[in-house]
């Protein structure tokens, strides 16, 4: 499993350079869905455990030579994707606009940075950025000149959250989280101003396994 893990995240750069980008299929305009109000929560022991894991992971990242040099984050710093079961995933943009991702904890850590920036498209685009294999399976992708309103896999809703806004709002990085590896494509619903559209995002990793999305 460790070999699969390292190969999966280390291939992030290749997954981006392969230019897995699509504009999505336009659908008829429809009213935007009202966002659900988040439920109030109370602190728990798990919250404290996750906070400690996240702090330790970020401290480890800051201690690495690359993250102090050319791969250091810009003024936004390291942005957390997810922390669970002692592992933390982070993304960040370097000072020369390159995308980086890291998975830290769980007995081993991997950091990967792209060799070149990803150009901002003039029109709406979805760009698949890569994967954070632990904890669970998190798919990273960017939406240019549009916003994701929801996502589904085999007809079931997928947990998607906004991770980072870049290029003066022109690009939004999202993370779609699954509890296990998945195959195929998930469908994302998009808002482009007053118009709506859909697009498909590949959820496969380097090693294709798990239930199929579609």
Backbone bond lengths (Angstrom), bond angles and torsions (degrees), N, CA, C in turn:
res aa  C-N    CA-C-N  psi(-1)  N-CA   C-N-CA  omega(-1)  CA-C   N-CA-C  phi
1 X - - - 1.462 - - 1.528 111.53 -
2 X 1.376 117.24 -36.15 1.445 118.74 -179.02 1.509 110.98 -64.14
3 X 1.333 117.87 -40.74 1.470 120.26 179.46 1.513 110.45 -62.94
4 X 1.334 117.01 -41.56 1.455 120.02 178.49 1.516 110.53 -62.59
5 X 1.332 116.42 -40.34 1.456 121.28 -178.37 1.524 110.53 -60.96
6 X 1.333 116.28 -50.77 1.455 120.64 -177.30 1.517 110.85 -61.94
7 X 1.326 116.81 -44.34 1.469 119.85 179.38 1.518 110.86 -62.28
8 X 1.354 116.61 -38.59 1.452 119.74 -177.40 1.501 113.00 -61.80
9 X 1.332 118.12 -47.78 1.449 119.67 -177.58 1.511 111.77 -80.38
10 X 1.318 117.71 -33.70 1.463 119.89 179.84 1.515 111.16 -64.51
11 X 1.327 117.74 -21.54 1.469 120.64 179.26 1.517 112.54 -86.41
12 X 1.325 118.26 5.02 1.457 121.03 -179.63 1.526 110.99 -55.41
13 X 1.309 117.09 -44.47 1.465 119.94 -178.36 1.512 111.13 -60.37
14 X 1.317 117.07 -42.41 1.468 119.81 -179.35 1.510 110.82 -66.87
15 X 1.343 117.35 -33.84 1.463 118.91 -179.00 1.515 110.70 -66.31
16 X 1.333 117.64 -32.55 1.456 120.40 178.30 1.515 110.81 -77.64
17 X 1.321 116.92 -44.83 1.457 120.10 -177.13 1.518 112.12 -67.13
18 X 1.329 116.43 -18.35 1.460 119.73 175.67 1.522 111.26 -72.49
19 X 1.348 116.22 -5.16 1.473 122.61 174.67 1.510 112.06 59.80
20 X 1.330 116.02 53.56 1.464 120.63 176.05 1.519 107.72 -80.41
21 X 1.322 117.62 73.45 1.453 122.14 -176.58 1.514 110.07 -120.75
22 X 1.345 115.84 142.70 1.444 119.55 177.30 1.505 109.00 -145.27
23 X 1.297 115.89 154.27 1.453 119.85 179.22 1.506 112.89 -89.88
24 X 1.340 118.23 -13.16 1.452 120.76 -179.05 1.515 110.40 86.20
25 X 1.331 115.23 164.67 1.449 121.48 179.51 1.514 109.20 -102.88
26 X 1.333 117.28 121.08 1.459 120.28 -179.81 1.516 110.35 -65.24
27 X 1.323 114.95 142.59 1.454 121.43 173.77 1.512 107.23 -121.34
28 X 1.325 117.42 169.99 1.451 120.63 178.94 1.521 109.65 -62.69
29 X 1.355 118.16 141.63 1.461 120.29 178.83 1.521 110.53 -56.64
30 X 1.342 115.67 142.33 1.452 120.57 178.88 1.514 108.01 -144.52
31 X 1.331 118.26 157.88 1.462 120.59 -180.00 1.518 110.48 -61.35
32 X 1.337 116.14 144.33 1.452 120.45 177.24 1.526 109.86 -72.00
33 X 1.346 115.29 140.90 1.459 119.54 179.00 1.519 109.81 -71.97
34 X 1.338 115.79 142.61 1.457 121.07 177.30 1.517 109.53 -75.28
35 X 1.312 116.66 131.84 1.462 120.41 -179.24 1.523 110.01 -70.76
36 X 1.331 114.77 137.06 1.462 119.46 178.59 1.521 109.42 -73.49
37 X 1.331 116.48 142.01 1.454 120.76 177.92 1.515 109.64 -74.03
38 X 1.342 118.18 129.50 1.459 119.63 -178.61 1.520 111.80 -65.20
39 X 1.322 115.82 143.28 1.451 121.02 179.03 1.514 109.96 -77.02
40 X 1.323 115.16 144.08 1.457 119.90 177.21 1.521 109.34 -68.19
41 X 1.324 116.47 143.66 1.451 120.35 -179.76 1.515 109.70 -131.41
42 X 1.295 116.51 157.31 1.449 122.07 178.89 1.514 108.71 -115.13
43 X 1.354 117.53 147.95 1.464 120.27 -179.67 1.519 111.37 -58.73
44 X 1.330 117.49 146.20 1.457 122.48 178.64 1.520 109.17 -133.58
45 X 1.325 115.41 171.00 1.464 119.77 177.41 1.518 110.59 -61.97
46 X 1.356 116.47 -34.61 1.458 120.34 179.27 1.527 111.00 -65.24
47 X 1.351 116.09 -35.71 1.460 119.34 177.36 1.521 110.34 -59.15
48 X 1.336 116.08 -42.76 1.457 120.19 179.21 1.508 112.04 -65.95
49 X 1.339 116.47 -39.06 1.465 120.68 178.32 1.515 111.12 -64.62
50 X 1.329 116.48 -44.44 1.462 120.77 179.78 1.527 110.98 -65.10
51 X 1.333 117.20 -39.58 1.457 120.52 179.65 1.527 110.65 -63.13
52 X 1.335 116.21 -40.47 1.466 120.17 179.08 1.523 110.84 -66.49
53 X 1.352 116.27 -41.33 1.463 120.39 178.75 1.515 110.73 -64.41
54 X 1.328 116.48 -41.40 1.459 120.97 -179.64 1.530 110.83 -64.87
55 X 1.331 117.14 -43.59 1.462 121.03 -179.99 1.527 111.35 -64.19
56 X 1.346 116.28 -41.44 1.468 120.21 179.36 1.527 110.41 -66.19
57 X 1.342 116.72 -39.95 1.466 120.53 -179.88 1.526 111.01 -64.96
58 X 1.333 116.93 -43.05 1.464 119.43 -179.86 1.526 110.86 -67.50
59 X 1.325 116.76 -36.79 1.466 119.82 176.99 1.529 110.35 -63.08
60 X 1.335 116.48 -40.78 1.469 120.05 177.90 1.523 110.10 -62.46
61 X 1.341 116.77 -44.49 1.458 120.59 179.87 1.524 111.22 -58.66
62 X 1.307 116.06 -44.77 1.468 120.43 -177.71 1.524 112.11 -65.99
63 X 1.333 116.67 -20.85 1.465 119.97 -178.05 1.526 113.20 -84.85
64 X 1.342 116.84 -10.21 1.457 120.30 -177.11 1.524 111.17 -79.16
65 X 1.335 115.37 141.44 1.468 120.38 -175.73 1.526 112.15 -58.36
66 X 1.344 116.81 -44.54 1.457 120.25 -178.18 1.507 112.69 -63.06
67 X 1.341 116.43 -37.40 1.460 121.22 -177.19 1.523 111.53 -78.99
68 X 1.338 116.97 -5.50 1.453 121.41 172.10 1.529 110.38 -99.98
69 X 1.328 117.09 -11.82 1.458 122.01 -176.77 1.510 112.33 -114.08
70 X 1.344 116.23 -123.31 1.462 120.43 -173.26 1.517 113.40 -66.35
71 X 1.340 118.08 -23.94 1.457 120.45 -179.99 1.522 112.80 -97.40
72 X 1.320 116.85 12.44 1.464 120.34 178.54 1.526 110.01 -64.96
73 X 1.327 117.83 146.32 1.469 119.90 179.82 1.524 111.87 -70.75
74 X 1.332 115.32 157.70 1.460 119.55 174.33 1.526 109.01 -74.63
75 X 1.316 117.41 -163.61 1.469 120.51 -173.17 1.525 113.53 -64.03
76 X 1.328 118.37 -16.65 1.470 120.24 178.68 1.519 111.97 -76.95
77 X 1.338 117.92 -20.41 1.451 121.27 177.59 1.514 113.26 76.90
78 X 1.334 116.25 -165.74 1.457 122.17 178.04 1.530 108.84 -78.28
79 X 1.321 116.31 132.32 1.466 121.11 -178.69 1.521 108.49 -110.74
80 X 1.314 116.37 122.87 1.464 121.07 -177.55 1.526 110.88 -71.48
81 X 1.320 115.94 134.21 1.459 121.75 173.66 1.521 109.99 -93.74
82 X 1.330 115.35 -48.45 1.459 120.03 -178.22 1.523 109.23 -168.05
83 X 1.330 116.22 144.34 1.460 122.18 173.28 1.523 108.22 -129.51
84 X 1.323 114.70 126.83 1.469 119.85 -178.31 1.519 108.76 -164.44
85 X 1.330 116.39 141.18 1.470 122.34 174.88 1.527 112.57 54.33
86 X 1.338 116.46 38.12 1.453 120.49 176.06 1.511 115.68 81.94
87 X 1.342 118.35 1.68 1.467 122.05 179.40 1.525 109.80 -117.09
88 X 1.323 115.46 144.54 1.463 121.05 178.23 1.521 109.57 -128.50
89 X 1.321 115.93 135.37 1.457 121.67 174.51 1.525 109.60 -105.91
90 X 1.324 117.06 139.26 1.462 122.42 -179.96 1.531 109.78 -133.52
91 X 1.316 115.58 152.26 1.461 121.85 167.63 1.520 107.28 -131.12
92 X 1.326 116.36 157.66 1.454 120.37 173.82 1.513 109.47 -163.31
93 X 1.317 114.92 164.59 1.456 121.63 175.19 1.527 107.87 -112.88
94 X 1.323 115.74 134.10 1.459 120.20 -179.41 1.527 110.14 -76.74
95 X 1.324 115.77 173.53 1.466 119.97 -178.99 1.521 111.89 -67.59
96 X 1.343 117.42 -19.46 1.474 119.75 174.73 1.521 111.31 -103.92
97 X 1.343 116.45 24.53 1.474 124.45 169.40 1.523 114.57 69.99
98 X 1.320 117.89 26.85 1.466 120.34 173.24 1.525 110.30 -91.55
99 X 1.334 115.85 149.14 1.461 121.85 -178.77 1.531 109.99 -91.40
100 X 1.338 116.06 134.79 1.464 121.86 177.41 1.528 109.68 -129.04
101 X 1.324 115.78 153.40 1.463 121.76 175.18 1.517 108.70 -142.54
102 X 1.320 115.72 151.81 1.465 120.56 179.94 1.516 109.55 -146.92
103 X 1.310 114.86 146.71 1.459 121.67 170.10 1.530 106.09 -124.25
104 X 1.325 116.86 120.54 1.457 122.04 -171.42 1.524 109.80 -125.81
105 X 1.330 116.10 130.16 1.455 120.55 176.55 1.512 111.69 115.13
106 X 1.317 115.75 -177.78 1.451 120.61 179.73 1.515 113.44 69.10
107 X 1.339 117.45 21.84 1.457 120.13 176.84 1.513 114.97 98.28
108 X 1.354 118.38 -13.84 1.457 121.80 178.22 1.522 108.70 -158.18
109 X 1.312 116.02 158.21 1.461 120.56 -176.27 1.522 109.89 -138.94
110 X 1.334 116.05 147.76 1.462 121.87 -179.86 1.524 108.53 -137.26
111 X 1.328 116.18 134.63 1.463 122.59 176.12 1.521 107.85 -125.64
112 X 1.321 117.36 132.72 1.464 121.74 178.99 1.522 109.82 -135.88
113 X 1.317 117.15 132.45 1.467 122.63 176.57 1.524 109.23 -125.62
114 X 1.315 116.56 140.77 1.457 120.90 177.15 1.526 110.41 -70.84
115 X 1.332 116.85 148.71 1.467 119.27 -179.62 1.521 113.24 -75.93
116 X 1.349 117.50 -20.24 1.461 120.79 -177.07 1.526 109.80 -139.96
117 X 1.335 117.98 156.12 1.463 120.78 174.75 1.522 111.19 -66.42
118 X 1.324 116.36 156.76 1.460 122.04 174.44 1.525 107.35 -95.13
119 X 1.336 119.01 117.33 1.472 120.12 -177.28 1.528 111.41 -61.46
120 X 1.324 115.91 140.22 1.456 120.86 174.22 1.520 108.77 -76.47
121 X 1.329 116.26 125.47 1.463 120.39 -178.91 1.523 111.06 -74.01
122 X 1.319 116.22 154.86 1.463 120.11 176.93 1.516 111.30 -74.51
123 X 1.344 115.54 -33.58 1.452 120.01 179.94 1.518 111.01 -111.25
124 X 1.329 117.56 178.39 1.460 121.37 -179.34 1.531 111.69 -61.92
125 X 1.318 116.57 131.33 1.462 122.28 178.84 1.528 109.81 -145.01
126 X 1.330 115.28 150.15 1.457 122.83 168.11 1.523 107.12 -112.08
127 X 1.322 117.59 126.83 1.455 121.59 178.64 1.517 109.08 -121.36
128 X 1.321 116.29 121.00 1.461 121.05 178.16 1.526 109.25 -76.85
129 X 1.310 117.31 126.12 1.460 122.21 -173.69 1.516 113.55 -98.98
130 X 1.308 118.48 -30.03 1.464 120.61 -178.58 1.516 111.39 144.99
131 X 1.331 115.29 -157.10 1.456 120.89 -170.95 1.518 110.67 -143.14
132 X 1.318 115.63 146.55 1.466 122.21 169.32 1.521 105.59 -114.67
133 X 1.338 118.20 108.01 1.462 120.89 -170.81 1.519 115.31 -76.65
134 X 1.314 119.25 -10.71 1.462 120.22 -175.22 1.517 108.99 -142.40
135 X 1.341 117.56 134.11 1.463 127.94 -2.31 1.530 111.24 -81.46
136 X 1.316 116.33 149.38 1.462 120.27 -177.38 1.520 110.17 68.09
137 X 1.332 116.07 -130.85 1.471 122.20 -177.40 1.516 107.60 -151.29
138 X 1.331 117.19 111.92 1.457 121.37 -176.56 1.518 109.66 -115.77
139 X 1.325 116.07 125.80 1.465 123.15 -179.94 1.526 108.14 -99.18
140 X 1.330 116.89 126.72 1.455 122.63 179.80 1.526 109.67 -104.64
141 X 1.325 116.50 133.11 1.464 119.96 177.01 1.524 109.47 -151.42
142 X 1.328 115.60 159.03 1.462 121.80 -179.44 1.514 109.91 -116.55
143 X 1.317 116.28 142.15 1.462 122.75 175.91 1.526 108.03 -115.71
144 X 1.332 116.72 119.24 1.461 121.83 178.39 1.523 109.71 -95.46
145 X 1.340 116.12 127.82 1.467 123.51 174.50 1.534 112.45 59.41
146 X 1.313 117.00 36.58 1.462 122.15 178.25 1.527 108.95 -167.57
147 X 1.338 115.51 166.53 1.454 121.36 179.38 1.519 110.10 -125.80
148 X 1.319 116.60 145.20 1.459 121.74 175.38 1.527 108.69 -86.79
149 X 1.318 116.60 129.03 1.467 120.48 178.48 1.524 112.32 -103.54
150 X 1.339 117.41 -25.13 1.465 120.56 177.80 1.520 108.82 -168.66
151 X 1.329 116.37 169.73 1.466 121.42 177.78 1.520 108.96 -150.31
152 X 1.329 115.48 150.29 1.463 120.89 178.57 1.520 110.55 -136.91
153 X 1.318 115.45 152.40 1.465 123.26 175.13 1.518 106.57 -132.39
154 X 1.328 116.73 117.13 1.462 121.92 -176.75 1.528 110.99 53.40
155 X 1.329 115.86 37.77 1.453 121.30 177.51 1.515 115.11 83.81
156 X 1.324 118.16 -6.12 1.458 122.01 -179.37 1.530 110.09 -100.99
157 X 1.347 117.80 143.64 1.464 119.67 -179.19 1.525 112.44 -64.65
158 X 1.317 115.62 145.60 1.466 122.78 179.17 1.524 108.15 -114.74
159 X 1.319 116.03 139.37 1.462 121.14 176.57 1.530 109.27 -73.24
160 X 1.327 116.57 113.12 1.463 121.95 178.83 1.520 107.97 -126.21
161 X 1.336 116.11 132.80 1.455 118.28 176.58 1.519 110.99 -134.05
162 X 1.320 114.18 149.77 1.464 121.33 177.47 1.530 108.34 -74.19
163 X 1.324 116.15 126.09 1.460 120.64 -177.00 1.522 111.58 -100.29
164 X 1.332 116.83 -42.08 1.464 120.26 -173.39 1.515 109.60 -158.12
165 X 1.328 116.28 144.77 1.458 122.33 174.20 1.524 108.23 -112.29
166 X 1.333 116.67 126.19 1.458 122.23 -174.17 1.523 110.83 -125.18
167 X 1.327 115.72 173.20 1.469 122.96 173.95 1.524 111.72 51.49
168 X 1.330 115.41 47.96 1.458 122.31 177.58 1.529 112.03 54.21
169 X 1.321 115.21 39.43 1.459 120.53 177.52 1.503 114.77 90.42
170 X 1.332 117.44 -5.49 1.465 119.89 -177.84 1.513 113.50 -75.00
171 X 1.337 117.43 -21.49 1.468 121.32 -179.03 1.529 109.46 -132.46
172 X 1.328 115.83 134.67 1.466 121.67 175.89 1.520 108.06 -121.45
173 X 1.322 116.17 129.73 1.462 121.60 176.75 1.526 108.17 -94.58
174 X 1.341 115.22 131.69 1.462 121.58 -179.66 1.522 110.67 -120.64
175 X 1.326 114.96 155.68 1.464 122.22 174.82 1.525 108.11 -126.35
176 X 1.323 116.44 123.40 1.465 122.44 175.61 1.517 107.71 -105.84
177 X 1.326 116.32 123.34 1.464 119.75 -172.99 1.522 111.63 -108.37
178 X 1.342 114.94 134.87 1.457 123.71 173.46 1.533 108.31 -123.27
179 X 1.304 116.37 155.61 1.468 119.86 178.65 1.521 112.01 -81.24
180 X 1.356 116.71 -11.37 1.462 121.51 179.41 1.523 108.55 -153.28
181 X 1.325 115.78 167.74 1.464 119.93 177.33 1.526 110.36 -60.47
182 X 1.321 115.47 148.42 1.463 121.09 179.59 1.524 110.27 -131.85
183 X 1.331 115.32 164.25 1.461 122.81 178.81 1.520 110.12 -118.52
184 X 1.328 115.84 156.49 1.454 120.42 171.53 1.519 113.64 86.14
185 X 1.328 115.38 -141.76 1.453 121.83 -173.13 1.519 110.60 -131.25
186 X 1.316 116.16 138.25 1.461 119.43 168.80 1.527 107.68 -96.15
187 X 1.314 117.02 158.42 1.457 122.82 179.52 1.516 109.27 -106.05
188 X 1.328 117.09 128.36 1.462 120.77 178.07 1.516 109.01 -112.73
189 X 1.326 115.66 138.68 1.463 122.20 174.30 1.523 107.66 -93.77
190 X 1.331 116.04 136.42 1.461 121.67 -172.28 1.522 111.51 -124.58
191 X 1.325 115.08 148.91 1.459 121.13 173.29 1.518 108.03 -117.60
192 X 1.346 115.45 126.21 1.464 122.40 178.81 1.522 107.80 -122.55
193 X 1.314 116.52 87.06 1.460 119.67 -173.81 1.515 109.55 68.02
194 X 1.343 116.48 -116.82 1.461 120.49 178.25 1.527 112.00 -97.32
195 X 1.326 117.13 -4.04 1.464 121.34 -178.78 1.522 110.92 -97.90
196 X 1.328 115.81 161.97 1.457 122.50 178.55 1.516 110.29 -122.99
197 X 1.312 116.08 156.19 1.459 121.71 178.87 1.517 108.59 -155.66
198 X 1.328 116.05 170.26 1.453 121.72 173.26 1.521 108.94 -130.88
199 X 1.330 116.26 156.63 1.462 121.58 176.24 1.523 108.11 -148.70
200 X 1.331 115.18 160.68 1.459 120.28 177.30 1.526 109.06 -109.32
201 X 1.328 115.95 138.74 1.463 121.99 -179.56 1.526 108.59 -122.61
202 X 1.322 116.21 126.82 1.461 122.11 -179.65 1.524 109.73 -67.03
203 X 1.325 117.33 130.42 1.465 121.22 179.12 1.527 111.62 -110.38
204 X 1.342 117.14 4.11 1.479 120.78 178.34 1.513 110.11 -68.65
205 X 1.319 115.77 149.12 1.448 121.22 169.27 1.512 109.53 -102.61
206 X 1.335 116.71 -165.74 1.460 121.30 176.30 1.512 109.54 -63.76
207 X 1.342 115.65 -39.05 1.463 121.20 178.39 1.521 107.41 -104.49
208 X 1.311 117.47 112.94 1.464 121.85 -175.97 1.527 109.70 -79.43
209 X 1.307 115.09 114.23 1.458 119.57 177.94 1.516 108.94 -160.46
210 X 1.329 116.14 162.14 1.449 121.40 179.59 1.506 112.34 102.68
211 X 1.343 116.91 171.89 1.465 121.98 178.38 1.525 111.58 -60.99
212 X 1.315 116.66 150.64 1.464 121.75 -176.80 1.519 110.67 -90.26
213 X 1.364 115.21 137.34 1.453 120.59 175.52 1.535 111.01 -80.81
214 X 1.311 116.45 -43.46 1.459 119.57 -177.97 1.517 109.77 157.76
